[in-house]
Amino acid sequence: MHFLGLPELRAGDTRTVSSVHGGNVALKRLADLGFVRGASLTMVAPGRPCIVRIDDRLIGLGDAYQRSIAVNADLGEASADREEEAPARP
């Protein structure tokens, strides 16, 4: 499985949090905001700070917090199924 950092996401990208790194204070703060393994997030506005939607909340994250969060690069099984159903090109 491949992973991305939040700075690599574009507006509208939805991914699953795969890991969160940092010191105890940063980990607790991010967990309190909903950034835990398996949580779904959507990049609303990339940049510094970026704005993400998680648990129906909009949250702004500066550089340090953005670098602390890794997400799955794969879109998931639903996307893969749609790609397989697409007709073959002649």
Backbone as CSV, one residue per row, in Angstrom:
resi,resn,N_x,N_y,N_z,CA_x,CA_y,CA_z,C_x,C_y,C_z
1,MET,0.851,-1.176,0.000,0.000,0.000,0.000,0.896,1.239,0.000
2,HIS,0.511,2.246,-0.736,1.278,3.487,-0.828,0.636,4.547,0.061
3,PHE,1.462,5.470,0.545,0.981,6.516,1.435,1.366,7.885,0.885
4,LEU,0.558,8.870,1.228,0.797,10.258,0.842,0.773,11.128,2.084
5,GLY,1.445,12.262,2.003,1.312,13.279,3.033,0.200,14.232,2.628
6,LEU,-0.342,14.964,3.569,-1.423,15.907,3.239,-1.014,16.936,2.182
7,PRO,0.237,17.433,2.171,0.603,18.401,1.134,0.486,17.859,-0.290
8,GLU,0.405,16.538,-0.445,0.311,15.943,-1.778,-1.131,15.831,-2.282
9,LEU,-2.099,16.124,-1.436,-3.502,16.020,-1.840,-3.963,17.276,-2.549
10,ARG,-4.927,17.100,-3.451,-5.541,18.216,-4.158,-6.933,18.458,-3.587
11,ALA,-7.483,19.623,-3.845,-8.831,19.942,-3.368,-9.807,18.882,-3.867
12,GLY,-10.628,18.381,-2.972,-11.627,17.377,-3.315,-11.174,15.950,-3.097
13,ASP,-9.865,15.716,-2.916,-9.367,14.361,-2.663,-9.852,13.876,-1.304
14,THR,-10.383,12.656,-1.265,-10.801,12.027,-0.012,-9.945,10.791,0.202
15,ARG,-9.359,10.675,1.376,-8.477,9.564,1.704,-8.725,9.128,3.143
16,THR,-8.125,7.985,3.491,-8.204,7.442,4.842,-6.878,7.663,5.552
17,VAL,-6.941,8.129,6.791,-5.731,8.332,7.581,-5.080,6.977,7.845
18,SER,-3.806,6.850,7.498,-3.095,5.592,7.722,-2.205,5.656,8.956
19,SER,-1.658,6.835,9.243,-0.840,6.979,10.449,-0.705,8.446,10.822
20,VAL,-0.413,8.654,12.097,-0.183,9.997,12.624,1.096,9.928,13.453
21,HIS,2.025,10.835,13.194,3.321,10.833,13.867,3.520,12.142,14.603
22,GLY,4.335,12.095,15.639,4.675,13.309,16.369,4.859,13.029,17.837
23,GLY,5.088,14.088,18.575,5.235,13.977,20.022,3.890,13.737,20.687
24,ASN,3.930,13.451,21.971,2.710,13.129,22.707,1.664,14.235,22.639
25,VAL,2.101,15.483,22.770,1.156,16.604,22.753,0.503,16.722,21.377
26,ALA,1.309,16.629,20.314,0.770,16.727,18.949,-0.166,15.561,18.653
27,LEU,0.213,14.349,19.056,-0.632,13.177,18.810,-1.975,13.316,19.514
28,LYS,-1.957,13.786,20.767,-3.217,13.959,21.502,-4.084,15.025,20.839
29,ARG,-3.459,16.129,20.461,-4.209,17.226,19.816,-4.854,16.740,18.522
30,LEU,-4.088,16.044,17.680,-4.629,15.545,16.416,-5.713,14.493,16.647
31,ALA,-5.523,13.611,17.617,-6.542,12.599,17.928,-7.826,13.276,18.417
32,ASP,-7.691,14.308,19.251,-8.871,15.042,19.738,-9.637,15.687,18.590
33,LEU,-8.927,16.058,17.520,-9.561,16.660,16.341,-10.149,15.615,15.390
34,GLY,-9.858,14.319,15.644,-10.402,13.259,14.803,-9.409,12.603,13.871
35,PHE,-8.147,13.029,13.927,-7.121,12.455,13.048,-6.561,11.183,13.679
36,VAL,-7.279,10.093,13.475,-6.877,8.782,13.978,-6.869,7.811,12.803
37,ARG,-6.125,6.730,12.955,-6.037,5.726,11.884,-7.430,5.242,11.501
38,GLY,-7.706,5.243,10.202,-8.985,4.785,9.686,-9.997,5.891,9.449
39,ALA,-9.728,7.095,9.959,-10.651,8.217,9.752,-10.594,8.680,8.302
40,SER,-11.734,9.082,7.773,-11.814,9.596,6.406,-11.691,11.116,6.444
41,LEU,-10.868,11.654,5.552,-10.742,13.112,5.467,-10.799,13.550,4.015
42,THR,-11.242,14.766,3.812,-11.309,15.362,2.481,-10.528,16.664,2.488
43,MET,-9.634,16.819,1.520,-8.888,18.062,1.387,-9.821,19.104,0.771
44,VAL,-10.074,20.165,1.491,-10.950,21.231,1.013,-10.132,22.291,0.286
45,ALA,-9.030,22.712,0.926,-8.174,23.743,0.329,-6.722,23.453,0.693
46,PRO,-5.938,22.984,-0.279,-4.524,22.751,0.011,-3.797,24.073,0.222
47,GLY,-2.661,24.012,0.861,-1.859,25.217,1.075,-1.313,25.267,2.481
48,ARG,-0.894,26.447,2.860,-0.315,26.668,4.179,-1.016,27.827,4.845
49,PRO,-1.937,27.591,5.712,-2.413,26.285,6.174,-3.358,25.650,5.161
50,CYS,-3.539,24.345,5.283,-4.535,23.660,4.460,-5.824,23.563,5.276
51,ILE,-6.920,23.302,4.590,-8.200,23.091,5.272,-8.707,21.722,4.861
52,VAL,-8.993,20.880,5.859,-9.522,19.545,5.609,-10.861,19.389,6.316
53,ARG,-11.681,18.501,5.757,-12.949,18.150,6.405,-12.779,16.768,7.005
54,ILE,-13.072,16.666,8.302,-13.035,15.386,8.994,-14.148,15.401,10.035
55,ASP,-14.923,14.327,10.078,-16.058,14.247,11.012,-16.974,15.463,10.889
56,ASP,-17.293,15.878,9.669,-18.186,17.009,9.408,-17.692,18.329,10.009
57,ARG,-16.375,18.439,10.219,-15.785,19.682,10.703,-14.711,20.135,9.737
58,LEU,-14.556,21.438,9.592,-13.454,22.000,8.812,-12.336,22.369,9.766
59,ILE,-11.120,21.904,9.446,-9.983,22.129,10.328,-8.815,22.652,9.498
60,GLY,-8.199,23.728,9.963,-7.006,24.273,9.328,-5.769,23.670,9.976
61,LEU,-4.815,23.242,9.151,-3.590,22.631,9.659,-2.368,23.325,9.069
62,GLY,-1.449,23.737,9.932,-0.190,24.316,9.494,0.774,23.235,9.023
63,ASP,1.952,23.657,8.593,2.956,22.750,8.030,3.301,21.579,8.945
64,ALA,3.578,21.844,10.204,4.023,20.784,11.115,2.962,19.698,11.249
65,TYR,1.715,20.086,11.424,0.647,19.092,11.544,0.411,18.377,10.214
66,GLN,0.514,19.084,9.108,0.343,18.436,7.805,1.367,17.329,7.604
67,ARG,2.599,17.577,8.010,3.662,16.582,7.847,3.512,15.409,8.813
68,SER,2.683,15.562,9.843,2.492,14.512,10.842,1.467,13.468,10.427
69,ILE,0.713,13.738,9.366,-0.402,12.869,8.985,-0.122,12.217,7.638
70,ALA,-0.226,10.890,7.594,-0.095,10.144,6.337,-1.440,9.526,5.996
71,VAL,-1.770,9.520,4.709,-3.041,8.954,4.251,-2.768,7.902,3.186
72,ASN,-3.722,7.009,2.995,-3.603,5.986,1.959,-3.660,6.644,0.592
73,ALA,-2.740,6.272,-0.282,-2.730,6.815,-1.638,-3.808,6.172,-2.496
74,ASP,-4.177,4.932,-2.165,-5.178,4.208,-2.946,-6.565,4.778,-2.661
75,LEU,-7.369,4.866,-3.704,-8.712,5.407,-3.550,-9.655,4.428,-2.877
76,GLY,-9.336,3.153,-2.865,-10.182,2.171,-2.207,-10.831,1.238,-3.196
77,GLU,-11.498,0.216,-2.674,-12.098,-0.815,-3.505,-13.196,-0.280,-4.406
78,ALA,-13.982,0.672,-3.912,-15.087,1.187,-4.731,-14.557,1.796,-6.021
79,SER,-13.472,2.562,-5.925,-12.899,3.169,-7.123,-12.327,2.111,-8.049
80,ALA,-11.665,1.118,-7.471,-11.075,0.059,-8.285,-12.167,-0.702,-9.028
81,ASP,-13.306,-0.947,-8.375,-14.414,-1.640,-9.028,-14.927,-0.843,-10.219
82,ARG,-15.047,0.466,-10.055,-15.534,1.295,-11.158,-14.579,1.249,-12.334
83,GLU,-13.279,1.249,-12.056,-12.302,1.202,-13.140,-12.387,-0.106,-13.891
84,GLU,-12.619,-1.220,-13.175,-12.700,-2.510,-13.825,-13.947,-2.635,-14.698
85,GLU,-15.007,-1.921,-14.335,-16.248,-2.003,-15.089,-16.242,-1.130,-16.340
86,ALA,-15.270,-0.243,-16.443,-15.215,0.643,-17.604,-14.985,-0.183,-18.862
87,PRO,-15.638,0.184,-19.950,-15.460,-0.572,-21.190,-14.038,-0.443,-21.726
88,ALA,-13.574,-1.481,-22.363,-12.235,-1.478,-22.946,-12.211,-0.543,-24.152
89,ARG,-11.102,0.137,-24.328,-10.956,1.013,-25.483,-10.578,0.192,-26.694
90,PRO,-11.112,0.540,-27.861,-10.782,-0.214,-29.092,-9.344,-0.009,-29.510
